[in-house]
Amino acid sequence: MVQHNINLTTPEISALWTAYMQETASSCFLKHFLLHMEDEEIRPVVQEAFDVSVSSIARLKTIFEEENYPVPYGFGEADLDEKAPPLFTDLYALSYVYRVSQLGMMGYTYSFITVARKDLLDFFTLSKDRASQVYRKAVDLMLSKGIYDRPPKIPYPDQADFVQKDSFLNGWLKERPLNAFELGEAFFIIERNYIGMIHLLGLIQTCRDHDVRQFFIKGQKLAQKQIDTFNDLLKKEGHLGTLPVSMEVTASSVSPFSDKLNMFMITTSTTTAIWLLGRSLSAAMRRDVGAHYMLLMKDILLYVEEGAKLMMERGWLEQPPQAQRKI
């Protein structure tokens, strides 16, 4: 049977546009890591992530062109100074691949359930499978290098049980211990914000635009606030919290990346944090934990809005696909 593709729907356009923007941005960072990679164990994982990104960009561009839909500007050679010295260590590059592949799996899975055309279903299926493969390799290597901090553990219960009292929902006085969902979410909030703090440290160190640099500094403080909030919560529960590992930036003062690219990466990752905090909030069954999430979401929403305004002022915010007014 001949397959006839109908015009793209709005969710399909959105999924393709988002994927193109994120892949072109991420490929710049991966290429920078590869240009300066010294660890021959980490190199193959970063190389695979880069190759997957380049392949995805090519396929996305082909789809846009076949649809006679304008290819987004995205990011490319103008946003990466290949002559700049390394800004991050190889261990951070591995952690970056770990984090980006996590987001890739989540993003591509969501995109998959919003599309219906066979060619797009095939693309997003392949994309999430590739991201999963890279993620597994990144985790294995992080474990072998001792930089994967395992989440908290709890004793196995003797049997399944039911909640007996509404005090299960309390959180300020005589609160119950955190459950497995709440402990896990607290851990991963700390983890992703620590990786984000290292990223921001490198950007702050090399940024020459005062307003952009101040925005990054504010982001670093916001990440630190989240780390402190949930580390304190874990320690209060008798857990050690998350201990940072050595993922440092170099002493370079030269930015390999354009401010436009850096602003996109930070605002995009922060927007994703809102989505993930919403997921955490839905799993929180102690009132004090839910309150932490809601307060942080407010701060993050304001931060994202500030970033969007700054990007618009600089002419860096590429307009997403837009419907035309009908009246």
Rosetta blueprint (number, residue, H / E / L):
1 M L
2 V L
3 Q L
4 H L
5 N L
6 I L
7 N L
8 L L
9 T L
10 T H
11 P H
12 E H
13 I H
14 S H
15 A H
16 L H
17 W H
18 T H
19 A H
20 Y H
21 M H
22 Q H
23 E H
24 T H
25 A H
26 S H
27 S H
28 C H
29 F H
30 L H
31 K H
32 H H
33 F H
34 L H
35 L H
36 H H
37 M L
38 E L
39 D L
40 E L
41 E L
42 I L
43 R H
44 P H
45 V H
46 V H
47 Q H
48 E H
49 A H
50 F H
51 D H
52 V H
53 S H
54 V H
55 S H
56 S H
57 I H
58 A H
59 R H
60 L H
61 K H
62 T H
63 I H
64 F H
65 E H
66 E H
67 E L
68 N L
69 Y L
70 P L
71 V L
72 P L
73 Y L
74 G L
75 F L
76 G L
77 E H
78 A H
79 D H
80 L E
81 D L
82 E L
83 K L
84 A L
85 P L
86 P L
87 L L
88 F E
89 T L
90 D H
91 L H
92 Y H
93 A H
94 L H
95 S H
96 Y H
97 V H
98 Y H
99 R H
100 V H
101 S H
102 Q H
103 L H
104 G H
105 M H
106 M H
107 G H
108 Y H
109 T H
110 Y H
111 S H
112 F H
113 I L
114 T L
115 V L
116 A L
117 R L
118 K H
119 D H
120 L H
121 L H
122 D H
123 F H
124 F H
125 T H
126 L H
127 S H
128 K H
129 D H
130 R H
131 A H
132 S H
133 Q H
134 V H
135 Y H
136 R H
137 K H
138 A H
139 V H
140 D H
141 L H
142 M H
143 L H
144 S H
145 K H
146 G L
147 I L
148 Y L
149 D L
150 R L
151 P L
152 P L
153 K L
154 I L
155 P L
156 Y L
157 P L
158 D L
159 Q L
160 A L
161 D L
162 F L
163 V L
164 Q L
165 K L
166 D H
167 S H
168 F H
169 L H
170 N L
171 G L
172 W L
173 L L
174 K L
175 E L
176 R L
177 P L
178 L L
179 N L
180 A H
181 F H
182 E H
183 L H
184 G H
185 E H
186 A H
187 F H
188 F H
189 I H
190 I H
191 E H
192 R H
193 N H
194 Y H
195 I H
196 G H
197 M H
198 I H
199 H H
200 L H
201 L H
202 G H
203 L H
204 I H
205 Q H
206 T H
207 C L
208 R L
209 D L
210 H H
211 D H
212 V H
213 R H
214 Q H
215 F H
216 F H
217 I H
218 K H
219 G H
220 Q H
221 K H
222 L H
223 A H
224 Q H
225 K H
226 Q H
227 I H
228 D H
229 T H
230 F H
231 N H
232 D H
233 L H
234 L H
235 K H
236 K H
237 E L
238 G L
239 H L
240 L L
241 G L
242 T L
243 L L
244 P L
245 V L
246 S L
247 M L
248 E L
249 V E
250 T L
251 A L
252 S L
253 S L
254 V L
255 S L
256 P L
257 F E
258 S L
259 D H
260 K H
261 L H
262 N H
263 M H
264 F H
265 M H
266 I H
267 T H
268 T H
269 S H
270 T H
271 T H
272 T H
273 A H
274 I H
275 W H
276 L H
277 L H
278 G H
279 R H
280 S H
281 L H
282 S H
283 A H
284 A L
285 M L
286 R L
287 R H
288 D H
289 V H
290 G H
291 A H
292 H H
293 Y H
294 M H
295 L H
296 L H
297 M H
298 K H
299 D H
300 I H
301 L H
302 L H
303 Y H
304 V H
305 E H
306 E H
307 G H
308 A H
309 K H
310 L H
311 M H
312 M H
313 E H
314 R H
315 G L
316 W L
317 L L
318 E L
319 Q L
320 P L
321 P L
322 Q L
323 A L
324 Q L
325 R L
326 K L
327 I L
